[in-house]
Amino acid sequence: MTIFISIPWFSPAYKAGGPIQSIANLVNNYTDNIEYKIFCGNTDLNNEPLQNIVEDKWIPFNAHTQVWYASNNNASKNIKTQIKLIQPDVIFIIGIFSWQYNIVPLLFGKAYKKILSVRGMLHTGALSQKKIKKRLFLNLLNFVQIKKKTSFHATDTAEAVFIKKEFGEDAQIYVAGNFAKAIQHKNLLLKEANVLKLITIALISHMKNHLLVLQALANCTASIEYNIYGPIKDVVYWELCKKQISLLPSNIKVHFHGEINPTFIENALVQNHVFIMPSKSENFGHALIEALLCGKPIITSHNTPWNNLLDNNAGINTDIDDSSICKAINLFAEMNAETYQQFTNGAVRYASEKIDNQALHFQYQQMFAV
């Protein structure tokens, strides 16, 4: 079976976030009698050129995956040409709001089965950003009655509800979760009472709520170090964050490290106690599950797949306001080594129970069946 995957960004790109990791994990884990062809752009976020790639030619990614890094001028033409030449069994389209990598294969690609993977883009929080552009794309897809020409992929039942809300109750939807990156629980970082090291690894944008974390820290009295990793997606938002950092009391230290290559994420996690990212919404949140697998409890919102954290000694789900976040931070700051050990063990246990690779294989087998 040949699966043609169309996605705006792919490895070695990483700044564009979760979908890149989702597809990398897919082609590294679901491999039974499948040949993948990944068609993507030749840049990372903000049109930064990728290094050490070959453009407009199929090159190997792993034993059963090839990637085509399209130069911008020829992307729409080449994707149609390559789909016609390859004649894939399945066209798997990642995302909604890219003309070249989403709309063109949706409208012009031919295969036994086409599947549109919405990747959290229909969540209310996601649709609140760049509303006009997104509504134009969605109106177009509804105008051409795309639900009659394609199936939809949701990563959980909650996302399936968003798809039905946008495209109708009769839309055909497959629910298949994400594979997680293999990551090992590392040695525990020493935890003293009233001392805490926080970390966030995410795009700097309204969606991730960095500013809200910084506002919450203003009311924390423990000795706290906050390490922020990630590319700046929203410059104006980051300026607001920097202003808030300048107002923080002396017991709060903030370090902005900028973008981080995925190769170094585990090492960064190991050097901190708690991962914090109270996102407006997360379709999956690879950074969250990787932190849990690394033994780091998480502070996040209720708008992710990772809920009931406190009941499992794996972290805290908090409301999206500074007082609730401050309360969660204080709980971890006050912990001694023994109590924190319970949470680091709980984080690993919770993540391991949530990731069922056997069930995921069955879900993808059902979705890709032709």
Residue frames as qw, qx, qy, qz and C-alpha x, y, z in Angstrom:
[[0.000, 0.887, 0.462, 0.000, 0.00, 0.00, 0.00],
 [0.404, 0.213, -0.004, 0.890, 1.21, 3.52, -0.82],
 [0.185, -0.845, -0.448, 0.224, 0.15, 6.44, 1.36],
 [0.365, 0.478, 0.088, 0.794, 0.80, 9.92, -0.01],
 [0.360, -0.702, -0.429, 0.441, 1.07, 12.44, 2.84],
 [0.270, 0.639, 0.144, 0.706, 0.75, 16.13, 2.09],
 [0.507, -0.729, -0.309, 0.342, 1.91, 18.49, 4.86],
 [0.199, 0.967, -0.058, 0.145, 3.25, 22.08, 4.77],
 [0.022, -0.769, 0.602, -0.213, 6.29, 21.32, 6.97],
 [0.982, -0.147, -0.121, -0.003, 8.22, 18.17, 7.75],
 [0.679, -0.600, 0.296, 0.302, 11.49, 17.15, 9.40],
 [0.523, -0.103, -0.469, 0.705, 14.12, 18.59, 9.60],
 [0.223, -0.527, -0.059, -0.818, 11.60, 21.41, 10.10],
 [0.414, -0.311, -0.788, 0.333, 10.43, 21.52, 13.71],
 [0.022, -0.062, -0.283, 0.957, 9.40, 25.07, 14.59],
 [0.447, -0.172, -0.377, -0.793, 5.89, 24.64, 13.17],
 [0.529, -0.274, 0.482, -0.643, 4.98, 22.35, 16.04],
 [0.648, -0.111, 0.682, -0.319, 3.01, 19.18, 16.65],
 [0.852, 0.433, 0.082, -0.281, 1.90, 17.95, 13.20],
 [0.423, 0.666, -0.614, 0.007, 5.54, 17.50, 12.13],
 [0.191, -0.366, 0.856, -0.311, 6.20, 15.26, 15.13],
 [0.757, 0.143, 0.438, -0.464, 2.89, 13.44, 14.64],
 [0.814, 0.520, -0.162, -0.202, 3.76, 12.41, 11.10],
 [0.251, 0.601, -0.742, 0.160, 7.36, 11.52, 11.98],
 [0.427, -0.220, 0.776, -0.408, 6.05, 9.29, 14.77],
 [0.831, 0.304, 0.207, -0.417, 3.49, 7.74, 12.41],
 [0.738, 0.563, -0.361, -0.090, 5.98, 6.72, 9.72],
 [0.125, 0.522, -0.790, 0.295, 8.37, 5.41, 12.38],
 [0.408, -0.117, 0.762, -0.489, 5.73, 3.31, 14.13],
 [0.751, 0.360, 0.434, -0.344, 3.04, 2.21, 11.68],
 [0.049, 0.607, -0.648, -0.457, 5.05, 0.43, 9.02],
 [0.605, 0.064, 0.793, -0.031, 3.25, -2.82, 8.07],
 [0.483, 0.349, 0.691, 0.410, 3.45, -3.26, 4.29],
 [0.146, 0.938, 0.280, -0.144, 3.27, 0.49, 3.73],
 [0.536, 0.147, 0.148, 0.818, 5.28, 2.85, 1.58],
 [0.061, -0.857, -0.322, 0.398, 4.97, 6.49, 2.56],
 [0.433, 0.404, 0.226, 0.774, 5.50, 9.42, 0.22],
 [0.230, -0.754, -0.367, 0.494, 5.64, 12.71, 2.14],
 [0.355, 0.568, 0.275, 0.690, 5.22, 15.87, 0.07],
 [0.370, -0.785, -0.306, 0.390, 6.12, 19.04, 2.00],
 [0.217, 0.969, -0.059, 0.098, 7.67, 22.47, 1.73],
 [0.751, 0.278, -0.265, 0.537, 11.38, 23.31, 1.74],
 [0.016, 0.566, -0.291, 0.771, 11.15, 25.73, 4.69],
 [0.286, -0.329, -0.769, 0.467, 10.42, 25.81, 8.40],
 [0.076, -0.844, -0.495, 0.193, 8.11, 28.27, 10.12],
 [0.036, -0.892, 0.041, 0.448, 8.44, 31.89, 8.91],
 [0.730, 0.680, -0.063, 0.008, 9.84, 30.65, 5.58],
 [0.305, -0.743, 0.585, 0.113, 13.24, 29.82, 7.04],
 [0.702, 0.439, -0.516, -0.220, 15.03, 27.61, 4.45],
 [0.930, -0.311, 0.192, -0.028, 15.77, 24.05, 5.52],
 [0.001, 0.744, -0.653, -0.141, 19.39, 22.99, 5.52],
 [0.159, -0.312, 0.932, 0.096, 20.90, 19.81, 4.02],
 [0.659, 0.373, 0.588, -0.283, 17.90, 18.83, 1.90],
 [0.187, -0.018, 0.691, 0.698, 17.45, 18.14, -1.81],
 [0.422, 0.394, 0.235, -0.782, 14.56, 20.01, -3.43],
 [0.684, 0.440, -0.128, -0.568, 12.01, 18.70, -5.94],
 [0.548, 0.317, -0.768, -0.091, 13.16, 15.10, -5.79],
 [0.874, -0.408, -0.127, -0.231, 12.21, 12.04, -3.74],
 [0.271, 0.532, -0.703, 0.386, 14.83, 11.34, -1.06],
 [0.648, -0.262, -0.713, 0.062, 14.80, 8.67, 1.70],
 [0.378, -0.665, 0.243, -0.596, 13.67, 9.43, 5.25],
 [0.553, -0.348, 0.728, -0.207, 13.62, 5.85, 6.54],
 [0.279, -0.108, 0.915, 0.271, 13.39, 2.35, 5.07],
 [0.201, 0.500, 0.824, 0.173, 9.80, 2.79, 3.90],
 [0.053, 0.897, 0.325, -0.295, 9.44, 6.58, 3.60],
 [0.489, 0.208, 0.249, 0.809, 10.51, 9.10, 0.99],
 [0.049, -0.782, -0.317, 0.534, 10.18, 12.88, 1.19],
 [0.421, 0.541, 0.346, 0.641, 9.76, 15.50, -1.52],
 [0.237, -0.609, -0.225, 0.723, 10.83, 18.99, -0.38],
 [0.415, 0.697, 0.486, 0.325, 9.03, 21.24, -2.84],
 [0.248, -0.061, 0.035, 0.966, 10.40, 24.57, -3.95],
 [0.224, 0.488, 0.476, -0.696, 7.70, 27.17, -3.54],
 [0.316, 0.422, -0.324, -0.786, 7.30, 28.09, -7.20],
 [0.439, 0.152, -0.780, -0.418, 6.53, 24.53, -8.28],
 [0.232, -0.059, 0.850, -0.470, 4.68, 23.09, -5.28],
 [0.648, 0.310, 0.333, -0.610, 1.11, 23.11, -6.63],
 [0.666, 0.500, -0.425, -0.354, 2.14, 21.77, -10.04],
 [0.258, 0.391, -0.876, 0.112, 4.48, 19.13, -8.61],
 [0.393, -0.048, 0.770, -0.501, 2.04, 17.78, -6.06],
 [0.765, 0.374, 0.139, -0.505, -0.57, 17.15, -8.74],
 [0.581, 0.548, -0.577, -0.170, 2.04, 15.59, -11.02],
 [0.054, 0.356, -0.895, 0.264, 3.47, 13.32, -8.33],
 [0.589, 0.081, 0.601, -0.534, 0.06, 12.12, -7.18],
 [0.774, 0.470, -0.097, -0.413, -0.80, 11.25, -10.78],
 [0.465, 0.533, -0.707, -0.008, 2.49, 9.40, -11.29],
 [0.084, -0.275, 0.872, -0.397, 2.46, 7.51, -7.99],
 [0.634, -0.235, -0.507, -0.534, -1.24, 6.66, -8.01],
 [0.029, -0.232, 0.793, -0.563, -1.35, 6.20, -4.22],
 [0.303, -0.405, -0.860, -0.062, -3.95, 4.11, -2.46],
 [0.311, -0.806, -0.452, 0.223, -4.49, 6.83, 0.13],
 [0.261, 0.551, -0.079, 0.788, -3.91, 10.59, 0.14],
 [0.518, -0.613, -0.484, 0.349, -3.49, 11.74, 3.75],
 [0.198, 0.684, 0.072, 0.698, -3.75, 15.54, 3.98],
 [0.518, -0.393, -0.493, 0.577, -2.39, 17.17, 7.13],
 [0.094, -0.374, -0.174, 0.906, -4.09, 20.46, 7.96],
 [0.314, 0.718, 0.619, -0.059, -6.72, 22.69, 6.38],
 [0.066, 0.944, 0.139, -0.293, -5.39, 26.18, 5.81],
 [0.277, -0.491, 0.547, 0.618, -2.57, 25.79, 3.28],
 [0.659, 0.564, -0.069, -0.493, -3.56, 26.25, -0.35],
 [0.424, 0.557, -0.689, -0.187, -0.65, 24.29, -1.81],
 [0.147, 0.244, -0.939, 0.192, -0.43, 21.43, 0.69],
 [0.307, 0.223, 0.779, -0.499, -4.05, 21.08, 1.81],
 [0.547, 0.536, 0.225, -0.603, -6.53, 22.51, -0.68],
 [0.406, 0.535, -0.587, -0.453, -4.76, 21.49, -3.92],
 [0.109, 0.132, -0.984, -0.041, -4.50, 17.77, -3.02],
 [0.354, 0.309, 0.704, -0.532, -8.05, 17.87, -1.62],
 [0.537, 0.600, 0.107, -0.583, -9.51, 19.27, -4.82],
 [0.559, 0.636, -0.429, -0.316, -7.24, 17.77, -7.48],
 [0.078, -0.408, 0.908, -0.048, -5.63, 14.65, -6.01],
 [0.840, 0.026, -0.262, -0.475, -7.07, 11.28, -6.99],
 [0.075, 0.288, -0.928, 0.225, -6.82, 8.11, -4.92],
 [0.425, -0.334, -0.828, -0.148, -9.02, 5.28, -3.71],
 [0.448, -0.749, -0.464, 0.154, -9.32, 7.15, -0.40],
 [0.226, 0.550, -0.170, 0.786, -8.64, 10.73, 0.64],
 [0.559, -0.613, -0.500, 0.248, -8.41, 11.62, 4.33],
 [0.092, 0.742, -0.099, 0.657, -8.26, 15.14, 5.74],
 [0.625, -0.333, -0.525, 0.473, -6.53, 15.30, 9.13],
 [0.066, -0.901, -0.203, -0.378, -7.68, 18.48, 10.88],
 [0.629, 0.099, -0.391, 0.665, -4.97, 18.40, 13.63],
 [0.305, -0.525, -0.479, 0.634, -6.76, 20.57, 16.19],
 [0.142, 0.052, 0.238, 0.959, -7.42, 23.36, 13.69],
 [0.318, -0.507, -0.546, -0.586, -11.20, 23.29, 14.24],
 [0.423, -0.468, -0.605, 0.486, -11.01, 23.79, 18.00],
 [0.042, -0.942, -0.326, -0.070, -12.68, 27.03, 19.09],
 [0.443, -0.765, 0.160, 0.439, -9.39, 28.37, 20.46],
 [0.518, -0.084, 0.548, 0.652, -7.56, 27.66, 17.19],
 [0.260, 0.636, 0.583, 0.433, -10.29, 29.21, 15.05],
 [0.188, -0.924, -0.234, 0.237, -10.13, 32.40, 17.11],
 [0.364, -0.564, 0.374, 0.640, -6.74, 33.15, 15.50],
 [0.007, 0.227, -0.609, -0.760, -6.71, 34.59, 11.93],
 [0.477, 0.365, 0.674, -0.430, -10.49, 34.24, 11.79],
 [0.525, 0.639, -0.055, -0.559, -11.14, 35.75, 8.35],
 [0.275, 0.492, -0.771, -0.297, -8.62, 33.61, 6.45],
 [0.147, -0.044, 0.977, -0.150, -9.75, 30.43, 8.15],
 [0.507, 0.447, 0.528, -0.515, -13.43, 31.13, 7.57],
 [0.485, 0.608, -0.340, -0.529, -12.75, 31.70, 3.85],
 [0.160, 0.322, -0.923, -0.134, -11.04, 28.30, 3.60],
 [0.252, 0.162, 0.893, -0.335, -13.81, 26.53, 5.50],
 [0.530, 0.540, 0.225, -0.614, -16.53, 28.21, 3.44],
 [0.401, 0.520, -0.612, -0.441, -14.75, 27.06, 0.27],
 [0.036, 0.146, -0.988, 0.031, -14.57, 23.46, 1.49],
 [0.365, 0.355, 0.722, -0.468, -18.23, 23.49, 2.43],
 [0.477, 0.580, -0.103, -0.652, -19.18, 25.13, -0.89],
 [0.443, 0.407, -0.727, -0.329, -17.54, 22.32, -2.87],
 [0.897, -0.237, 0.045, -0.370, -19.10, 19.80, -0.44],
 [0.237, 0.590, -0.764, 0.110, -15.74, 18.34, 0.47],
 [0.537, -0.232, 0.711, -0.391, -17.34, 15.83, 2.86],
 [0.884, 0.332, 0.174, -0.280, -18.64, 13.96, -0.19],
 [0.673, 0.645, -0.351, 0.082, -15.11, 13.64, -1.59],
 [0.344, 0.449, -0.686, 0.458, -13.04, 12.88, 1.49],
 [0.704, -0.522, -0.475, 0.083, -13.08, 11.30, 4.93],
 [0.112, -0.846, 0.264, -0.450, -11.84, 13.08, 8.04],
 [0.696, -0.019, -0.591, 0.407, -9.28, 12.11, 10.67],
 [0.404, -0.799, 0.110, -0.431, -9.75, 13.10, 14.30],
 [0.354, 0.378, -0.763, 0.387, -7.20, 12.25, 16.96],
 [0.014, 0.139, 0.850, -0.509, -9.91, 11.78, 19.59],
 [0.022, 0.606, 0.788, 0.105, -13.69, 11.82, 20.00],
 [0.084, -0.752, -0.252, 0.603, -13.67, 15.47, 21.11],
 [0.058, -0.394, 0.459, 0.794, -12.12, 16.50, 17.79],
 [0.083, 0.297, 0.876, 0.371, -14.71, 14.43, 15.94],
 [0.014, 0.755, 0.576, -0.312, -17.37, 16.69, 17.49],
 [0.049, -0.672, 0.139, 0.726, -15.62, 19.78, 16.07],
 [0.099, -0.090, 0.765, 0.630, -15.51, 18.18, 12.62],
 [0.042, 0.535, 0.835, 0.119, -19.23, 17.41, 12.69],
 [0.034, -0.767, -0.328, 0.550, -19.97, 20.95, 13.86],
 [0.006, -0.576, 0.351, 0.738, -18.15, 22.38, 10.84],
 [0.174, 0.231, -0.761, -0.580, -18.91, 19.83, 8.12],
 [0.718, -0.090, -0.230, -0.651, -22.12, 18.17, 9.29],
 [0.713, -0.299, 0.542, -0.329, -23.27, 15.12, 11.23],
 [0.940, 0.289, 0.156, -0.088, -22.99, 12.91, 8.14],
 [0.271, 0.785, -0.558, 0.006, -19.23, 13.52, 7.67],
 [0.962, -0.032, -0.256, 0.092, -17.26, 10.26, 7.65],
 [0.144, -0.833, 0.447, -0.292, -14.75, 10.42, 10.50],
 [0.851, 0.011, -0.465, 0.244, -11.99, 8.05, 11.58],
 [0.432, -0.848, 0.235, -0.196, -10.68, 8.44, 15.12],
 [0.895, 0.099, -0.226, 0.373, -7.01, 7.49, 15.45],
 [0.447, -0.872, 0.047, 0.194, -4.73, 8.87, 18.14],
 [0.342, 0.832, -0.426, 0.097, -1.10, 9.98, 17.83],
 [0.887, -0.044, -0.290, 0.356, 1.93, 7.81, 18.40],
 [0.351, -0.922, 0.150, 0.060, 4.29, 9.25, 21.00],
 [0.444, 0.693, -0.533, 0.197, 8.02, 9.66, 20.56],
 [0.869, -0.222, -0.379, 0.228, 10.00, 7.00, 22.41],
 [0.033, 0.727, -0.354, 0.587, 11.47, 8.68, 25.47],
 [0.687, -0.168, -0.649, 0.282, 12.92, 7.32, 28.69],
 [0.492, -0.857, -0.102, -0.112, 12.43, 8.44, 32.28],
 [0.522, 0.518, -0.416, 0.534, 15.73, 9.99, 33.30],
 [0.474, -0.169, -0.602, 0.620, 17.36, 10.50, 36.72],
 [0.229, -0.853, -0.468, -0.027, 15.30, 12.59, 39.10],
 [0.233, 0.579, -0.167, 0.763, 16.33, 16.22, 39.61],
 [0.312, -0.230, -0.660, 0.643, 16.77, 17.07, 43.29],
 [0.222, -0.682, -0.385, -0.581, 13.70, 18.86, 44.66],
 [0.240, -0.099, -0.571, 0.779, 13.87, 21.11, 47.71],
 [0.047, -0.757, -0.631, 0.162, 10.83, 22.63, 49.39],
 [0.026, 0.916, 0.147, -0.372, 10.07, 26.18, 48.16],
 [0.098, -0.549, 0.570, 0.604, 12.40, 25.82, 45.17],
 [0.717, 0.437, 0.534, -0.102, 11.09, 25.05, 41.67],
 [0.100, -0.360, 0.574, 0.729, 12.37, 24.91, 38.10],
 [0.622, 0.546, 0.437, -0.352, 9.63, 25.30, 35.47],
 [0.218, -0.226, 0.659, 0.683, 9.94, 24.70, 31.74],
 [0.630, 0.597, 0.313, -0.385, 7.83, 25.45, 28.67],
 [0.280, -0.194, 0.701, 0.627, 8.72, 24.17, 25.19],
 [0.373, 0.666, 0.643, -0.058, 6.31, 25.68, 22.66],
 [0.287, 0.528, 0.315, 0.735, 5.81, 28.27, 19.97],
 [0.116, -0.305, -0.369, 0.870, 5.64, 31.74, 21.51],
 [0.200, -0.311, -0.520, -0.770, 2.02, 32.65, 20.80],
 [0.505, -0.273, 0.186, -0.798, -1.30, 33.48, 22.44],
 [0.836, -0.076, -0.440, -0.320, -2.37, 29.84, 22.12],
 [0.698, 0.037, -0.621, 0.355, 0.24, 28.62, 24.61],
 [0.466, -0.833, -0.205, -0.215, -0.42, 31.30, 27.26],
 [0.638, 0.114, -0.339, 0.682, 3.17, 32.17, 28.20],
 [0.043, -0.493, 0.106, -0.863, 2.01, 35.63, 29.31],
 [0.712, -0.522, -0.174, -0.436, -0.54, 34.15, 31.70],
 [0.864, -0.180, -0.326, 0.338, 2.17, 32.00, 33.31],
 [0.412, 0.267, -0.225, 0.842, 4.35, 35.07, 33.75],
 [0.345, -0.545, -0.023, -0.764, 1.46, 36.98, 35.30],
 [0.853, -0.424, -0.274, -0.134, 0.84, 34.08, 37.68],
 [0.751, 0.032, -0.341, 0.565, 4.50, 34.02, 38.72],
 [0.048, 0.575, -0.142, 0.805, 4.23, 37.62, 39.90],
 [0.620, -0.541, 0.103, -0.558, 2.25, 36.36, 42.90],
 [0.933, -0.097, -0.322, 0.127, 4.46, 33.37, 43.74],
 [0.338, -0.884, 0.287, -0.148, 6.75, 33.70, 46.77],
 [0.902, -0.222, 0.288, 0.234, 9.00, 30.63, 46.35],
 [0.144, -0.632, 0.548, 0.529, 12.35, 30.68, 44.57],
 [0.766, 0.433, 0.470, -0.071, 11.35, 29.84, 41.00],
 [0.132, -0.432, 0.586, 0.673, 13.33, 29.57, 37.77],
 [0.688, 0.536, 0.394, -0.290, 11.28, 29.57, 34.57],
 [0.283, -0.323, 0.670, 0.606, 12.97, 28.32, 31.38],
 [0.620, 0.611, 0.243, -0.427, 11.22, 29.14, 28.10],
 [0.333, -0.207, 0.739, 0.548, 12.13, 27.36, 24.87],
 [0.481, 0.580, 0.656, 0.038, 10.58, 27.89, 21.45],
 [0.302, 0.214, 0.354, 0.859, 10.58, 30.10, 18.36],
 [0.145, 0.434, 0.311, -0.833, 8.78, 33.44, 18.50],
 [0.243, 0.459, 0.772, 0.368, 5.69, 33.13, 16.32],
 [0.055, -0.889, -0.386, -0.240, 4.02, 36.33, 17.52],
 [0.463, 0.258, -0.238, 0.814, 6.49, 39.20, 18.00],
 [0.280, -0.563, -0.004, -0.778, 3.92, 41.58, 19.52],
 [0.834, -0.463, -0.228, -0.194, 2.87, 38.92, 22.04],
 [0.803, -0.044, -0.300, 0.513, 6.48, 38.28, 23.00],
 [0.164, 0.460, -0.167, 0.856, 6.99, 42.00, 23.67],
 [0.602, -0.574, -0.058, -0.552, 4.14, 41.82, 26.17],
 [0.922, -0.249, -0.257, 0.151, 5.84, 38.82, 27.77],
 [0.592, 0.233, -0.264, 0.725, 9.14, 40.68, 28.04],
 [0.179, -0.581, 0.089, -0.789, 7.42, 43.62, 29.70],
 [0.808, -0.490, -0.115, -0.305, 5.86, 41.28, 32.25],
 [0.860, -0.009, -0.299, 0.414, 9.24, 39.61, 32.88],
 [0.306, 0.434, -0.242, 0.812, 10.73, 43.01, 33.74],
 [0.446, -0.554, 0.060, -0.700, 8.06, 43.48, 36.42],
 [0.857, -0.243, -0.453, -0.027, 8.62, 40.16, 38.20],
 [0.520, -0.811, 0.241, -0.119, 9.98, 40.12, 41.78],
 [0.101, 0.713, -0.694, 0.013, 13.55, 39.08, 42.53],
 [0.589, -0.203, 0.761, -0.183, 12.57, 35.53, 43.60],
 [0.793, 0.469, 0.378, -0.093, 11.47, 34.77, 40.02],
 [0.182, -0.541, 0.581, 0.581, 14.15, 34.21, 37.38],
 [0.772, 0.529, 0.285, -0.204, 13.13, 33.83, 33.72],
 [0.295, -0.444, 0.649, 0.543, 15.45, 32.53, 31.01],
 [0.739, 0.574, 0.110, -0.336, 14.47, 32.64, 27.34],
 [0.572, -0.326, 0.658, 0.366, 16.54, 30.11, 25.38],
 [0.388, 0.479, -0.426, -0.663, 14.91, 30.53, 21.96],
 [0.874, 0.204, -0.261, -0.355, 14.21, 27.64, 19.63],
 [0.485, -0.453, 0.745, -0.067, 15.39, 24.17, 20.58],
 [0.476, 0.290, -0.746, -0.365, 16.25, 21.34, 18.23],
 [0.879, -0.246, -0.123, -0.389, 14.17, 18.23, 19.08],
 [0.751, 0.212, -0.549, 0.298, 17.44, 16.35, 19.67],
 [0.247, 0.250, -0.545, 0.761, 18.02, 18.37, 22.85],
 [0.537, -0.494, -0.168, -0.663, 14.50, 18.36, 24.31],
 [0.840, -0.334, -0.424, 0.059, 15.05, 15.41, 26.65],
 [0.562, 0.039, -0.360, 0.744, 18.14, 17.05, 28.13],
 [0.122, -0.381, 0.052, -0.915, 16.22, 20.29, 28.72],
 [0.708, -0.453, -0.321, -0.436, 13.37, 18.41, 30.42],
 [0.786, -0.167, -0.487, 0.342, 15.74, 16.57, 32.73],
 [0.365, 0.130, -0.309, 0.869, 17.05, 19.87, 34.11],
 [0.331, -0.290, 0.035, -0.897, 13.62, 21.05, 35.28],
 [0.222, 0.042, 0.849, -0.477, 10.99, 19.88, 37.76],
 [0.406, 0.545, 0.651, -0.337, 7.66, 20.71, 36.11],
 [0.184, 0.184, 0.583, 0.770, 6.47, 21.32, 32.55],
 [0.175, 0.583, 0.490, -0.624, 3.92, 24.14, 32.30],
 [0.015, -0.010, -0.560, -0.828, 1.78, 24.99, 29.27],
 [0.290, 0.449, 0.675, -0.509, -1.83, 26.07, 30.03],
 [0.089, 0.034, 0.621, 0.778, -2.79, 26.16, 26.34],
 [0.519, 0.184, 0.068, -0.832, -6.06, 27.53, 25.05],
 [0.932, 0.172, 0.124, -0.293, -6.31, 24.22, 23.19],
 [0.100, -0.510, 0.824, 0.226, -4.14, 21.25, 22.25],
 [0.812, 0.202, -0.349, -0.423, -5.09, 18.60, 19.74],
 [0.907, -0.045, -0.381, 0.174, -2.50, 16.28, 21.28],
 [0.294, -0.896, 0.290, -0.162, 0.40, 18.20, 22.77],
 [0.868, 0.237, -0.359, 0.249, 3.55, 16.22, 21.98],
 [0.187, 0.545, -0.496, 0.650, 5.56, 18.36, 24.38],
 [0.625, -0.437, 0.272, -0.586, 3.15, 17.47, 27.20],
 [0.990, -0.066, -0.037, -0.119, 3.30, 13.71, 26.68],
 [0.694, 0.424, -0.401, 0.421, 7.08, 13.79, 26.22],
 [0.120, -0.582, 0.464, -0.657, 7.43, 15.64, 29.53],
 [0.827, -0.309, 0.190, -0.430, 5.24, 13.06, 31.27],
 [0.964, 0.163, -0.189, 0.090, 7.22, 10.16, 29.81],
 [0.463, 0.514, -0.441, 0.572, 10.38, 11.87, 31.02],
 [0.530, -0.381, -0.633, 0.415, 8.97, 11.87, 34.55],
 [0.082, 0.019, -0.149, 0.985, 8.01, 15.54, 34.66],
 [0.113, 0.630, 0.715, -0.281, 4.56, 16.37, 36.06],
 [0.176, 0.324, 0.400, 0.839, 2.72, 18.95, 33.97],
 [0.139, 0.547, 0.440, -0.699, 0.57, 22.00, 34.59],
 [0.032, 0.120, 0.635, 0.763, -1.86, 22.48, 31.72],
 [0.469, 0.002, 0.050, -0.882, -5.41, 23.54, 30.97],
 [0.630, 0.160, 0.692, -0.315, -8.49, 21.37, 30.69],
 [0.642, 0.655, -0.019, -0.398, -8.37, 21.83, 26.89],
 [0.213, 0.534, -0.799, -0.176, -5.97, 18.98, 26.09],
 [0.807, -0.051, -0.537, -0.238, -6.32, 15.18, 25.96],
 [0.512, 0.087, -0.694, 0.498, -4.37, 14.97, 29.24],
 [0.451, -0.564, 0.001, -0.692, -6.96, 15.35, 31.99],
 [0.861, -0.478, -0.107, -0.139, -7.51, 14.04, 35.54],
 [0.532, 0.540, -0.495, 0.425, -3.84, 14.71, 36.17],
 [0.240, -0.544, 0.529, -0.606, -4.05, 15.42, 39.89],
 [0.898, -0.174, 0.153, -0.373, -6.06, 12.23, 40.51],
 [0.955, 0.219, -0.117, 0.161, -3.16, 10.32, 38.96],
 [0.557, -0.702, 0.200, 0.395, -0.35, 12.28, 40.67],
 [0.680, 0.278, 0.385, 0.558, 0.78, 13.32, 37.19],
 [0.202, 0.179, 0.123, 0.955, 0.25, 17.07, 37.35],
 [0.132, 0.526, 0.529, -0.653, -2.55, 19.63, 37.57],
 [0.165, 0.539, 0.588, 0.580, -5.25, 20.72, 35.13],
 [0.145, -0.423, -0.337, 0.828, -5.91, 24.37, 35.81],
 [0.302, 0.853, 0.415, -0.099, -8.39, 27.01, 34.72],
 [0.547, 0.391, 0.157, 0.724, -6.99, 29.59, 32.31],
 [0.162, -0.934, -0.050, -0.313, -6.50, 32.46, 34.76],
 [0.336, 0.602, -0.544, 0.478, -3.47, 33.67, 36.66],
 [0.503, -0.496, 0.471, -0.528, -4.76, 32.88, 40.15],
 [0.976, -0.015, 0.115, -0.186, -5.48, 29.22, 39.28],
 [0.775, 0.472, -0.306, 0.286, -2.09, 28.86, 37.62],
 [0.006, -0.663, 0.517, -0.542, -0.35, 30.51, 40.57],
 [0.768, -0.360, 0.342, -0.405, -2.05, 28.05, 42.92],
 [0.981, 0.187, -0.042, 0.030, -0.82, 25.10, 40.83],
 [0.510, 0.615, -0.413, 0.437, 2.74, 26.46, 40.71],
 [0.310, -0.624, 0.473, -0.539, 2.73, 27.01, 44.47],
 [0.942, -0.194, 0.140, -0.237, 1.62, 23.42, 45.09],
 [0.902, 0.282, -0.157, 0.285, 4.70, 22.11, 43.27],
 [0.222, 0.713, -0.377, 0.549, 7.01, 24.76, 44.69],
 [0.540, -0.584, 0.374, -0.476, 6.12, 23.73, 48.25],
 [0.985, -0.016, -0.147, -0.089, 6.77, 20.03, 47.65],
 [0.417, -0.664, 0.615, 0.086, 9.68, 18.26, 49.26],
 [0.164, 0.422, -0.829, -0.328, 11.67, 15.52, 47.52],
 [0.239, 0.090, 0.955, -0.153, 9.49, 12.67, 48.77],
 [0.470, 0.585, 0.469, -0.467, 6.19, 14.16, 47.58],
 [0.361, 0.683, -0.367, -0.518, 7.71, 15.25, 44.27],
 [0.068, -0.268, 0.943, 0.186, 8.97, 11.68, 43.73],
 [0.418, 0.365, 0.787, -0.268, 5.37, 10.48, 43.91],
 [0.462, 0.744, 0.123, -0.466, 4.44, 12.90, 41.15],
 [0.183, 0.609, -0.656, -0.406, 7.36, 12.04, 38.90],
 [0.206, -0.022, 0.978, 0.037, 6.45, 8.35, 39.21],
 [0.430, 0.549, 0.600, -0.393, 2.81, 9.21, 38.61],
 [0.337, 0.706, -0.239, -0.576, 3.70, 11.16, 35.46],
 [0.092, 0.361, -0.872, -0.319, 5.48, 8.18, 33.89],
 [0.248, 0.206, 0.931, -0.169, 2.74, 5.77, 34.92],
 [0.411, 0.637, 0.348, -0.551, -0.03, 8.04, 33.60],
 [0.328, 0.640, -0.439, -0.539, 1.68, 8.57, 30.22],
 [0.012, -0.230, 0.956, 0.179, 2.47, 4.87, 29.80],
 [0.324, 0.359, 0.830, -0.277, -1.15, 3.93, 30.46],
 [0.400, 0.690, 0.152, -0.583, -2.45, 6.53, 28.01],
 [0.340, 0.594, -0.578, -0.445, -0.27, 5.44, 25.09],
 [0.776, 0.034, 0.617, -0.125, -1.55, 2.10, 23.77],
 [0.073, 0.492, -0.630, -0.596, 0.42, 1.34, 20.60],
 [0.188, 0.153, 0.956, 0.162, -1.51, -1.84, 19.88],
 [0.260, 0.704, 0.581, -0.315, -4.80, 0.08, 19.88],
 [0.125, 0.744, -0.202, -0.624, -3.24, 2.80, 17.73],
 [0.103, -0.227, 0.842, 0.479, -2.10, 0.24, 15.14],
 [0.224, 0.444, 0.867, 0.006, -5.65, -1.06, 14.89],
 [0.184, 0.794, 0.296, -0.498, -7.07, 2.46, 14.50],
 [0.091, 0.638, -0.454, -0.615, -4.70, 3.31, 11.63],
 [0.191, 0.007, 0.936, 0.296, -5.31, -0.06, 10.01],
 [0.254, 0.636, 0.707, -0.179, -9.02, 0.73, 9.96],
 [0.143, 0.822, 0.052, -0.549, -8.51, 4.27, 8.67],
 [0.050, 0.581, -0.604, -0.543, -6.10, 3.39, 5.86],
 [0.521, 0.137, 0.841, 0.049, -7.95, 0.26, 4.75],
 [0.362, 0.416, -0.334, -0.764, -8.80, 0.30, 1.02]]
